[in-house]
Amino acid sequence: MSAAEACGNEGLCLASLSEQTSPISSDFVPSTGTSTRNPVDVSLSAHLDLTIFRRSAETVAQDPGVDAVAIIGAV
């Protein structure tokens, strides 16, 4: 089960990211095997470049519709 599904099962709603957030994320999140819509998926590429994790979290956290950010991954 994905984290997004687990949130839904607990009655939590994922934020709809603003039109300004996704293009910013696309500037540094690789296009292959990823998603810049919520839930954001930076794929395995972020394990090779940890700034992708950091910049993605910072960008999403600045979106006015986002109340919290959860990062799931291991290095």
N, C-alpha and C positions, 0 to 999 in steps of 0.2 A: 504494500500500500504506500502511496506517495504521501508526503507531508501535506500537500494540498488536500488530498482526500481525507486524511486524518482530521484536518481542521474542519472540513465540511461536516464530517461525522459528529463533531463536537459542537456544531451550531455556529462556528466561526465563519465569517465571510472574508474572502480575499478582496483587497482593495482593487478598484479599477485604476490603473495608472493613467495619469494625464497624458495628453497628446505630446507634451513637451518632454516627458521622461523617457519614453521608448527610443526616440531618435538619439538622445544623449547616450543611452546605454549601448546603442548600436555602434557608437564610435569606438568602443573598446572591447565589446563582447564579440568574439568570433561568430560568424554567421552559420557555421556548420555544427549541427547537433545542439543548438542552443535556442533559448527563447528570451526575448526582451519584454514580453508581456507577462503579466502575473499569472501563475508563479514564474518568476525569473529563473532560468536555468542556464548557468554559465558553463556547464559541461565539464569534461575532464581537462579542458584547456586551462582552466583556472588553477589546477594543481601545478602546472608548469610556470604560471605567472600569477603569483598571489595578489598582485595589484588588481587583477580582474575581480576577485572576491571583494576587496576593499572598496574599489570604485563603484561596483554594482550596489553594494550595501549603502554606501553614502548617497548615491543617486536616488535609489528607491526611498530611503529615509527622508529625503528632502521633498518628496512628492506630497502635496497638500492632502491627498486622500489616504495617506498611509499613517497608521497609528503605531505599528510595530514592525520590526524586521526580524526574521528568523533565518539563520544561516546554517545549512546542514551540509557537512563535508568533513573530510579528514585529510590531513597532510602527513 
